[in-house]
Amino acid sequence: MTSATIKLFLPRGDAKSLRTAEISNWTGKAVAAPRTELDELLAREELEKAGVYILIGNHPLTNAARAYIGEAEVIRDRLKQHKTKEFWVSAIVFVSKDENLTNSVLTNEMTTPETTPRLRSLTEAEWPAGCSERPSSKAAASEEATRTLC
């Protein structure tokens, strides 16, 4: 197994606050923050890039952990759309350090035969609280609708 170095940067010196992570032999970069620091996260230049993001929260009735995974050509713009949604408490963003991660790469990777069976529509009970962008039942069955909920 090849060794690697993980470089963490804590701008505020707090691991629960805004933070970035890089791995020495990987071309990606992760940026994470609690929802309370969304404005600081949105101000980061990395969010001008295409990437993948995960919004993490809990189900309002069961308190079960929930995650929403999305992708965008410009992460900042997409996260701004989630600003008013109440279903998440923290965000993790993954972008490329070398500009090789584009929306077309993301779309192709997310819809390969290996990943397609994992894509599915949320049931009414699984739908994030506060989300009003419910696609029609025909659209809900599509991969595109599943990747772009809320």
N, C-alpha and C positions, 0 to 999 in steps of 0.2 A: 504494500500500500504506500502511495506517495504521501509524503508529509506536506502540510500546508500551514500557513500562518494566518490567523484571523486578526484583523485590525479593527478594533472598536473605537469610535470617537463619540464622546459624551460631551456635547457643547456646554451643558450646565453642570457636568460632573455627577449626574444622577442617572443611573441605569434605567430608571422607570420613566425618564423624561425623553425628549427628542434624542435619537441616537442613530449612528450610521455603522454599517459593518461591511467589510471587504475581505475576501479570501485571496491569498497570494496567487493562486493558480487558476483564478476564475475571473471572467471579464465582466461580471455583474457587480452590482452594489445594492445593498439593502438600506432603506431609511425607514425608521419607525417612530411613532409618536402616539401619545394618548390623544383622545379627541379634544381634550382641553387645550392642547397645543396645536390645533389644526392650522391656525394662521401662520405659526412658525414653520410648520411642515410645508404649507403651500408656498412659502417664501423661498424655499430651497431651489436652487437652479436645477437640481437633478429632476425635478418634477416637470420640467419643460420637455422631457423625453418620453418616448413610447415605453411602455412597461406593463407590468402586472401588479395588481394590488390586492390586499386581503383586508377586509374590514371585519373586526372581531367584536362580538358582543354576546349577550345572553338572551334566551327566549324570555319574553316578559311574564309568561305564566308559569313555566317550569323551571326557569333559571338555568336551563341546559345551555352549554356552550354552543355558539353559532358562528359561522364564518361565511362571508360573502366574498367570492373571488371574481375579479373583473380585470379587464385589460383596456388600454386606451392608447391612442397615438400621442396624446398629450395628457399625462397623468393629472397634472394640476387642474385642467378643465373638468375632467371626470370627477375628481374628488370634490370640487366645488358643487357639483350636482348632488352629491351625497350629504352636503353640509346640513341640510334641513331634515334629513332622515334620522330617526331616533333609534334605529336598531343596532348601532355600533358604538363601541367605547374606545377602540384603538385601531390604528391603521399601520400596515406594513407595505412598503412599496419596493419593488424590484425593478431596477433599470440597468442598462448596459453602460459600462465605462468607456467603451470604444465605438459607440454609435452603430454597432452591428445588429442591435435589436430594434426592428421596425414593426409597425402594425401588421404588415403582410407576413412577417415571420411569426408573430404572435398568433395571428389567425390560423396560419397553416399548422403550427404546433398544437394549437388547442383543438383542432378538428382532425387529427390523424386517426386512423382506425383504432389505435391503442387507446386514445382518450375519449373518442365519441361515445362509447357505451356508458361512460361515467357522467356524461352530460344529460340532464333531465330537467323537466319543469318542476317547480316547487308546488306542493299541494297548498290549498288554502291555509291549512294549519301551519305550514312551514314558512309562509310568506312573511318577510320582515315587517314588524310593526311600523306603521307610519308610511308604508310604501303604497302609493296610489297608482303606479305605472303598470298595472296588471295587463299583460297582453291578452288578446282573444285566445280561446282554447286552441284554435288552429295554430296561431303564432306561438302559443306557449309550448307546443310540442316541438318547435323548431330549435335547433342548436343555437341559432343567433339569439333568439329570445331568452334562452336559458343563460347565455353568457352575459347578457346585458340587462338583467333585471335591476330595476331601480337605479 
